[in-house]
Amino acid sequence: MVDLQKQYLLLKSEIDESIQKVLLQSNFIKGNQVTELEHKLASFIEIEHCITCANGTDALQLAFMALNLPPKSEVLIPDFCYISAAEVVCLLGLIPVFLDVNPDTFNIDTSKIEENITENTRAIVAVHLFGQCCDMLSIIKIAQKYNLFIIEDAAQSLGASYSFSDSDIRMAGNMSHIATTSFFPSKNLGCYGDGGAVFTNDEHLSKKIRCLANHGQSEKYKYSEIGINSRLDTLQASILLTKLPHLKNFNQQRIENANQYSELLQNITQIEIPTKSKNSSHIFHQYTLKVKNGKRDALKLFLESKEIPTMIYYPLTTQKQKAYQKFRTTNFNLHSEDLTQEVLSLPMHPDLENEQIIYICEIIKDFYKK
């Protein structure tokens, strides 16, 4: 699905040099590279503050801890996405309310937001899934109307942009009160372990998040908050610093690979190729098909028999997971349920070769010739 070794070999001399520098400096926690990375990430998405942390889930937890919502506040979350947002919300004593998603973009269906707002609703989690942004114009309007916080989960969309108008184009992670991302190795910008970051334009929130991530420590051995221990180590920061200048090119290569997939697969009527939002760019963290007529699992097995890896993101909606069934809503999220039976992600990374994409598409065509 992702060829991390090939990417490492492409950048080997740069990465080896950056790692060697950290080893010689031997400042493995809170080294200069961490601060430098925070400044460069903030500049990359054109935001005021970036606070790195241990992983993307911690980033979400820090975001909600900083907002300090009242116990049992309701938080609107898409039902079709990774588990982290719901996990954090529940661990902090908040109530997740699972909303259906748009069947074309896979992102939260903004037409369902207002009908799910109650007097206890305090926040919306905008998960930018698979590489393109949610309908942020609608989300922001609703949030302003009801005085709600917006938390962006940009773990799969770092480098994507959203156009409010020709003169107002913003990067994923720069359209909310707080945003988060992950540097898991398979992400568009990934390190060689776990890592994450929190973004905000609010100086007060920035200081609070940085304090919370460091045991709640406001100064050495003085604790103003009950915090957690969540740090991005210097080695991982050095790797990310090496990769960051290449991110735009890597994302562009993903787009070109996706375009080639779509061109070769567009005439197969039994599948639907990814839909691009009119306002958002798409950087294709995943290239995800919708396989119709109950053929998804059979196609997956057929591709695997030809040594082509695939993944199903995600096989169950969140509220159908055993741990979250007590939070099930009375609403049946039809599109989310359908997607769990239809989605199939093909290999997607910057180093895919044209011949590999052609081969994958030919095998898919062979499946439908049977």
DOFI-553616 format. One record per residue (C-alpha): residue in three letters; x, y, z. Coordinates in steps of 0.25 Angstrom, whole numbers, plus 5000, padded with zeros to 4 digits. Example, Ala and Ser with C-alpha at 12.3 -4.5 7.8 and 13.67 -1.06 7.14 Angstrom:
ALA504949825031
SER505549965029
***
This chain:
MET500050005000
VAL501250095003
ASP502650074999
LEU503350145011
GLN504750075007
LYS504750134993
GLN504450274999
TYR505550255009
LEU506550214998
LEU506150344990
LEU506550435002
LYS507550345009
SER508750435009
GLU507850555014
ILE507150465025
ASP508450395029
GLU509150525031
SER508050585039
ILE507950465048
GLN509450465050
LYS509450615054
VAL508450575065
LEU509250465070
LEU510550545071
GLN509750655078
SER509150555087
ASN507950645091
PHE506850545088
ILE505750615095
LYS505350755092
GLY506550775083
ASN506650895074
GLN506050815062
VAL504750815069
THR504650965071
GLU505050975056
LEU504050875051
GLU502950955059
HIS503251085052
LYS503351025038
LEU502050945040
ALA501351075044
SER501951145032
PHE501551035023
ILE500051045027
GLU500151195029
ILE499751185044
GLU500251255056
HIS500551135065
CYS500950995064
ILE501150905076
THR501750765073
CYS501350645081
ALA501550495082
ASN500450445072
GLY499150495065
THR498250435076
ASP498950515086
ALA498850635078
LEU497350625078
GLN497350595093
LEU498150725095
ALA497250805086
PHE495950755095
MET496750775108
ALA497050915104
LEU495650955101
ASN495250895114
LEU493750865110
PRO492750835122
PRO492550695125
LYS491550615116
SER491650725105
GLU491250675092
VAL492250665080
LEU491850645066
ILE492750545059
PRO492650475045
ASP492150325047
PHE493150285036
CYS494550315040
TYR495750265048
ILE495450245063
SER496350345069
ALA495350465070
ALA494250375077
GLU495250315086
VAL495750445091
VAL494350505093
CYS493950385101
LEU495150375110
LEU494950525114
GLY493550495118
LEU492950565106
ILE491750505098
PRO492050475083
VAL490850495073
PHE491150415061
LEU490650485048
ASP490550425034
VAL491550465023
ASN491450515009
PRO491450385000
ASP492350454989
THR493450524998
PHE493350425010
ASN493350555019
ILE492350595029
ASP491050625023
THR490750775026
SER489350765023
LYS489150675036
ILE489850765045
GLU488750865050
GLU487750755052
ASN488750685062
ILE489050815070
THR488450815084
GLU488650915096
ASN489850825100
THR490550825087
ARG491950895088
ALA492750855077
ILE492950795063
VAL494050705058
ALA494350735043
VAL495150605039
HIS495750635025
LEU495750495020
PHE496650425010
GLY497250555006
GLN496250665003
CYS495550765012
CYS494150765018
ASP493150865014
MET493750965023
LEU492951085018
SER491651025023
ILE492350965036
ILE492851105039
LYS491551175037
ILE490751075046
ALA491851085057
GLN491751235057
LYS490251225057
TYR490151135069
ASN491451175076
LEU492151045074
PHE493651005074
ILE494250945061
ILE495350845063
GLU496050805049
ASP496650665048
ALA497650685037
ALA498350555039
GLN498050505025
SER498150645018
LEU499350725021
GLY499650805009
ALA498250805004
SER497550945002
TYR496150995002
SER495651114994
PHE494551205001
SER494751304989
ASP495851334979
SER496451424989
ASP496351335002
ILE496951205000
ARG497451135013
MET498151015016
ALA497650895024
GLY497850915038
ASN497651065037
MET496151075037
SER495751055052
HIS495951085066
ILE496950965067
ALA497450865057
THR498250735058
THR499050645050
SER499850515050
PHE501250475045
PHE500950325045
PRO501950265035
SER500950245024
LYS500350385025
ASN500750485014
LEU501750545023
GLY502150435032
CYS503250405042
TYR503950275045
GLY503050245058
ASP501950325064
GLY501750475064
GLY500750585063
ALA500450735064
VAL499350835068
PHE499150965061
THR498451095065
ASN498351235063
ASP497951265077
GLU499151305086
HIS498451265099
LEU498051125094
SER499551105088
LYS500151135102
LYS499151045109
ILE499350935099
ARG500850945101
CYS500650935116
LEU499750815115
ALA500650735106
ASN501750755117
HIS501050695129
GLY500350835131
GLN501650895134
SER501651045133
GLU503151055138
LYS504150955143
TYR503450875154
LYS502250965155
TYR500950905150
SER499750995146
GLU498950895139
ILE498750745140
GLY499450705127
ILE500050585120
ASN501350545115
SER501350555100
ARG502650595092
LEU503150585078
ASP504550535080
THR505750605073
LEU506050495064
GLN504650485058
ALA504650645057
SER505950635049
ILE505350535039
LEU504150615037
LEU504950745035
THR505650665024
LYS504350615018
LEU503550745019
PRO504250825007
HIS503850704998
LEU502450695003
LYS501850784992
ASN502550694981
PHE502050574988
ASN500650614988
GLN500750654974
GLN501150524970
ARG500050454978
ILE499050544970
GLU499750504957
ASN499650354961
ALA498150374965
ASN497850444951
GLN498450324944
TYR497650224952
SER496450304949
GLU496650314935
LEU496850164934
LEU495750124942
GLN494650224939
ASN493950134929
ILE493650024938
THR492250044942
GLN492249954954
ILE493150044962
GLU493250184965
ILE494550264965
PRO494850364976
THR494050494975
LYS494750634976
SER494050744984
LYS493850874977
ASN494550954988
SER495650864992
SER496850804986
HIS497050664988
ILE498450604992
PHE498050464992
HIS498550405005
GLN497750295000
TYR497150254986
THR495850194990
LEU494850134981
LYS493350104983
VAL493149954978
LYS491649934975
ASN490749814975
GLY491349744987
LYS492649714979
ARG493549784988
ASP494149664996
ALA494249574984
LEU495049684976
LYS495949704988
LEU496249554989
PHE496449554974
LEU497449664974
GLU498149594986
SER498249474978
LYS499049554968
GLU499949604979
ILE499249744979
PRO499049794993
THR497749864997
MET497149925009
ILE495749945014
TYR495650085022
TYR494750065029
PRO493949925031
LEU493049975042
THR492450115045
THR492850165059
GLN491550145066
LYS491550005062
GLN492849975069
LYS492649895082
ALA493249995090
TYR492350115085
GLN491050045084
LYS490450115096
PHE490650245088
ARG489850195077
THR488850305071
THR487450285067
ASN487850325053
PHE488250215044
ASN489450275036
LEU489150215023
HIS490250265014
SER491250225025
GLU490750085026
ASP490750075011
LEU492150115010
THR492650015020
GLN492149905010
GLU492749974997
VAL494050045000
LEU495349984995
SER496650064995
LEU497750034985
PRO499250054987
MET499550204987
HIS500850274990
PRO501850364982
ASP502750254977
LEU501750174970
GLU502150144956
ASN501350164943
GLU501450014940
GLN500949974954
ILE499750064952
ILE499450004939
TYR499649864944
ILE498649884956
CYS497649944946
GLU497749834936
ILE497549734947
ILE496249804952
LYS495749804937
ASP496049654937
PHE495249634949
TYR494049694942
LYS494249614930
LYS494049484937
***
